[in-house]
Structures are given as structure tokens and as C-alpha cells.
Amino acid sequence: MGSPGLEKARAKMADAGVDPVAIDTFAHYYRLLEHGETGLIPESTIEPVDMERLEDVEVDDDVAAEAVAKTVTIKLNGGLGTSMGMDRAKSLLCVRRGLSFLDIIARQVLHLRKEYGAEVPLLFMNSFRTSADTLDALARYEDLAVDGLPLDFLQNKEPKLLASDLSPAAHPVDPDLEWCPPGHGDLYTALRGTGLLDRMIEAGYRYVFVSNSDNLGAVPDARVAGWFAASGAPFAIEAVRRTPSDRKGGHFARRKADGRIVLRETAQTAPEDQKALADLDRHRYCSTNNLWFDLAAMKKALDEREGILGLPLIRNVKHLDPADPSTPKVVQIETAMGAAIEVFEGARLIEVGRDRFIPVKTTNDLLVLRSDVYAIGSDFALEQVAAEVPFIDLDSDHYKLVGEFDKRFPEGAPSLQQATSLRIDGDWTFGPGVAVVGDVALSGRGAQRIEGNKVLDGEG
């Protein structure tokens, strides 16, 4: 028998109909947590890692075409965009010309199928909060689903645990707040528990490409697929060079003990190692969360481990109601899907350009995506047409929430093609045809408006 807290949590998950594989996986991490596991990766145990660059790799066109034809594309789509004031799937956000993230993702894959004459499947890993809206939005694409495979499958859920005694937390007013997702490392558990892993193999597919739905740069590219196939690796992740904006994020390293590649997240870094985490000269690469894996290798690893891949624990402490700091502190047990790289001997990293990493986490990012910094081609891939991606810092009091953000750009985003930075302090509304040039900073009290067809030039 386990501890009382674990038994209560298991019973709660079973009553809620959570898959047994997910319950066993949760129990594995609960025991680690109970025994004091922090998931921390000390700086003294790792060293910097280097890797090859995609632009330097030769990929045979036939190998690329064959590889992409055997690849299943999965988009992580469980996020609600709550940090931007949304209560629906973030991928429903409009990007431009009436196209949402979902529209562009669907059209990217449909174009790929036409280009290579291959039935490349597209699946979404949804949460119970995003599934219905996502499927409704995709219903217009009648040919999107591939016979034998669903358009979506659900990520699992687990109870939040009181930090005081690790028992399941209760919130009678809003029971949904008692639950949390297990992090995107749940992908592997969900694929096994739903039987999708076996179904994809039986359908003749060999590889899986996974990325976030809010990263429109993550096209299932045939060139990358060809590189992965030719490498013979069981698992790989696309990496990018870290920039100053990535200082607080995770990074790749090599573990000294066994030479395996590891992905160290911020939550796995001790306070005394934060300076090393932020050292861009020492740890030069971060994850795009675009990853590739061989289906047979993943099935073998999961079967050998009885469904528990054993990803490093991430202990995330929050309040039961994130919006109410008076509610009890809870522990959320999480794992990162990219951490699976340390499970597989022979796993690889490859450096890609920033064009494959265009995540939208804030309205700052959304403004850039809606502007003319990127063009959307006939293949629905994003092409950076500006010389550089400008730095955007919008006043959170007025622009953080999508509804308020939209009110202040009623005619769409200003031109940012020639912008270096745009910093707004205060409440500014933009008219049509505004262009930002160089470094521009706006500040002032009260609601203010920039009239249409105005050029904001940092030089002047």
C-alpha cells in the first residue's frame, strides 16, 4: 500500500475516469516527490553541449520525401491562453486575414500532402477544455482527418496536491481548480494509453514530429525529416541559439556521469546555479519544443519500462487558485516532453534557424506575428521578411489581455518591418497604416491615440 495521500489521489483519478497508465505514472512521480526528490539538476553535474547545424547538413531529396511521407505530425494544443485572458484554446486566436493558428496549421499540412503526394496525418493533443472548440474550428477542413487515426486525443489530468501534506487539494466552489495537466511529458503516456502508438505503427508510419500549436514556424519540414531519418537516431530535438530574452529559460547540456544529453528547465535549477543558467556563452542552446522520435524506439522504451518513461520530475509550486494568493499552496507534478532525450542512447540535437521557433506566449509576441515582420506564403509557412524581429514591450495594464489588446489595435498591427523596438508605457490606441521605424518609445497618462498613416520614427 502507498501513503494515504497517494491512495486518495489514485482513487480520485480512478473516479474521474483517468487512464490507468496515467494513474500509474502519477504514482511513480508521487513516490519520488514523497521521498524528497526535487528534480534539480546541479550545475556541477553537467557541461555544455555542441551540435551540428541544419544549414550545414546535406539531405537527399528522395530521402526527405520518403521520410516526411512516414511522419505523423502532432500539435500540443491543451493551452487556454489564460495568461492573455482567454478561456478557450489559444490556437483559436486570429493571426491575420481571418486565419487562426489552427487554420494555418491545417493548411500547412494540407499543402505538404499535396507537394509530396503523401497522406501526412495531423493530430492534436487537446485538454478536455480545448477539444470541442478545436474540432469545431477544424470541421471546415473535410479532408484533414486520415483514415484510421483521430484528429485529436486528450492529455491526462492529475490532482493538485497540498504542499503541506501532499494530499489532493479540494476546491468545492470550482472543482476544476482541483486538477492540473501533468506537463507536456504526458504526451508519451497519452499515446500509449489511448493505443495510438500501436495504431500509428500498424498504419505504416515510422516517425512522429511534435511541436506546440502556438509556434507557426514549426512546419513538418521534409528536410528536417530527412535529416532525422538518415541519422538513424531514436529521438531528436531542434535547438536554437539562446538570446538575451532566453536567459531565464531552460537549456541543453550533457550529463557528466553518462554523457547523455539533458534538458534543464528553470524549475530544475537551484538558486545558486541561476547565474550559470543565464550564461549564454556557457549554455548556448535552448529547445524549440520541436521534437522527432522513432515510433518503434518509443514503443520499445515504454514497453520495457511498463509504460513509465521515467522523465525527470518537475516540482511546480503554485496556489490552488492561481488568481487568488490566499488559497493554499499546492504542488503540481510535471514533466517536460523534451526531457525524454536523456532516455534514449544515441539521441541527437540539431541547430535550426529562428524561423522554426516563433512562439506566441504574450501579446508582445502576438503583435509581431500580426504585423508585416512575417509573410505567409502559398505553402502557409511563415517567412521573416524584416531584417530583424523587433523587441516589443507593451504596458501590461492595457495590453496584456487579448480583449484589451485588440481594442487598442482596431485596424490591425502597425508596420514593424523597419522597427528595432517598440516600448509602450500607458494607454495608446493605433489608427490604420501606422509604421514604426527604429527604436520607438511611447509614454503618457490617460488614453491617447495615434492617428492613421503616421510614421513613428525613433530618430525623430
C-alpha positions, -999 to +999 in steps of 0.1 A: +000+000+000+011+036-006+008+065+016-027+079+025-022+109+002-013+087-028-042+063-022-066+093-021-051+107-052-053+074-071-089+069-060-098+104-072-082+098-106-099+065-110-133+080-101-127+107-127-120+081-154-083+088-158-065+062-178-048+035-156-014+041-174-016+078-164-025+068-128+005+045-125+027+072-140+014+098-115+020+073-086+057+069-098+063+106-095+043+110-063+067+085-046+097+104-059+082+136-045+074+119-012+110+108-008+123+143-013+131+143-050+133+179-062+141+173-098+170+198-096+200+194-119+231+208-103+255+228-125+283+207-112+268+176-129+266+189-164+287+205-191+280+225-223+269+206-254+276+213-290+257+201-321+255+202-359+236+229-379+208+221-403+221+246-428+254+226-430+237+192-435+232+176-469+198+159-472+190+139-502+156+150-517+144+114-521+153+106-485+134+137-474+103+129-494+102+093-481+108+104-445+080+130-445+056+105-460+062+083-430+058+110-404+028+118-382+025+154-370+013+161-335+005+196-322+003+202-284-030+221-281-041+220-245-033+256-236-061+280-229-041+312-232-052+322-197-023+345-192-037+365-221-072+365-206-086+337-228-109+308-217-107+288-250-079+272-269-051+297-276-048+283-311-082+299-320-066+333-319-067+351-352-033+356-367-043+376-398-068+378-427-093+358-407-069+329-402-063+314-368-034+293-356-055+263-364-063+274-399-026+280-407-015+247-392-042+228-411-032+245-444+005+239-438-002+201-436-026+201-465+000+218-487+026+193-476+004+164-486-002+179-520+035+187-525+047+152-516+017+132-526+017+117-491-011+113-465+007+130-437-016+127-406-022+157-383-033+151-347-039+175-318-032+166-282-060+186-265-072+190-230-108+185-220-111+223-222-098+227-257-111+196-276-146+206-286-137+241-298-107+228-317-127+201-335-155+226-343-129+250-358-113+222-379-147+209-392-143+231-423-113+210-435-132+179-445-101+161-458-079+168-428-085+135-409-067+104-421-085+071-421-077+050-390-064+079-369-084+106-350-079+143-353-073+146-316-067+128-284-068+140-248-039+147-225-044+133-190-052+152-158-040+148-122-049+162-088-031+192-074-015+182-041-015+203-009+021+214-003+015+208+035+009+170+033+007+160-004-030+151-001-053+160-030-065+196-028-102+205-027-120+235-041-158+229-038-167+262-054-148+254-086-138+217-087-119+222-120-093+240-100-085+208-082-070+194-113-039+202-135-022+188-166+009+167-160+030+188-183+036+180-219+057+150-209+023+134-206+024+130-244+040+096-243+017+084-215-013+095-235-002+080-268+003+046-251-028+048-230-050+056-260-035+029-281-024+055-307+012+044-306+003+009-318-022+023-343+003+046-360+028+017-363+002-006-377-007+021-403+028+021-416+041+053-400+077+054-387+083+088-372+065+115-352+071+152-353+057+171-323+055+208-317+034+235-299+004+248-317+014+284-309+046+280-329+037+285-365+074+282-375+072+245-367+062+232-401+067+194-405+096+201-428+108+174-452+144+185-450+144+180-412+125+147-415+152+136-440+180+145-416+163+126-388+157+095-409+193+095-422+207+099-387+191+067-375+186+084-341+157+072-319+150+107-307+160+143-317+152+179-308+155+210-328+175+237-309+182+274-314+209+297-301+198+314-269+194+352-270+191+377-241+154+370-240+161+333-233+183+339-202+156+328-178+146+297-198+158+262-200+188+249-220+205+218-232+236+203-216+255+170-213+254+150-181+290+142-170+281+109-154+270+091-186+273+115-215+236+117-221+220+149-233+197+166-208+173+194-209+175+215-178+144+237-172+144+268-149+123+249-123+151+223-122+178+249-114+189+256-078+191+293-068+229+291-066+230+279-102+208+306-117+238+326-128+252+297-148+217+291-162+217+327-176+252+324-190+246+325-228+283+318-236+284+286-215+249+272-222+243+283-258+212+263-269+176+262-259+148+239-270+122+249-297+100+221-283+100+207-319+110+171-315+112+139-335+110+103-324+111+069-340+078+051-332+094+017-328+120+030-304+094+048-283+072+017-281+102-004-271+112+021-244+077+023-230+072-014-231+104-021-212+095+004-186+059-008-182+045+025-196+066+048-174+093+065-194+108+079-162+113+116-173+128+139-147+104+153-122+095+189-122+080+201-089+059+231-096+045+250-066+016+273-071-016+285-054-047+263-057-064+292-074-036+308-094-056+341-094-060+341-056-029+341-035-049+335-003-057+299-014-034+271-002-001+264-019-002+232-040+024+211-057+018+202-094+038+172-106+050+179-141+074+165-167+087+180-200+084+160-232+119+172-243+134+156-213+129+123-230+161+130-249+181+116-219+162+083-221+175+073-255+210+064-262+221+080-295+196+108-292+206+139-313+203+176-313+203+199-344+206+237-345+179+253-367+172+289-375+148+311-355+123+307-384+114+274-369+108+289-335+082+317-334+062+310-302+034+333-290+033+334-252+023+370-247+005+398-266+040+412-273+046+381-295+011+383-310+017+419-322+048+408-340+031+379-356+001+400-368+025+426-382+044+426-415+076+412-399+065+378-413+049+370-447+027+339-451+035+321-484+014+299-506+026+270-485+013+288-454+048+287-439+060+319-422+088+338-438+106+366-419+108+395-444+120+421-419+158+424-413+153+416-376+125+407-352+118+439-332+117+439-294+082+446-281+073+457-246+036+467-242+022+481-210+007+451-192-020+473-176-035+479-210-023+453-234-018+420-215-053+407-221-063+399-257-096+418-255-079+450-243-050+445-268-075+442-297-093+474-287-060+493-290-052+480-325-087+481-340-073+484-376-046+457-371-010+458-361+012+487-372+040+481-397+071+468-378+092+458-407+117+487-401+113+487-363+141+477-339+119+481-307+086+494-296+080+502-259+047+515-247+041+529-213+005+540-210-028+536-230-022+542-267-046+533-295-033+530-330-051+541-362-047+524-396-015+525-415+008+534-387+045+525-392+072+521-365+108+528-376+139+522-354+136+524-316+103+539-305+091+545-270+056+559-262+046+571-227+020+594-212-010+595-189-046+590-200-060+574-232-041+586-263-045+579-300-020+578-328-038+589-360-037+568-391-009+568-417+016+582-392+053+572-391+067+568-356+105+573-361+128+567-332+153+590-349+129+619-348 
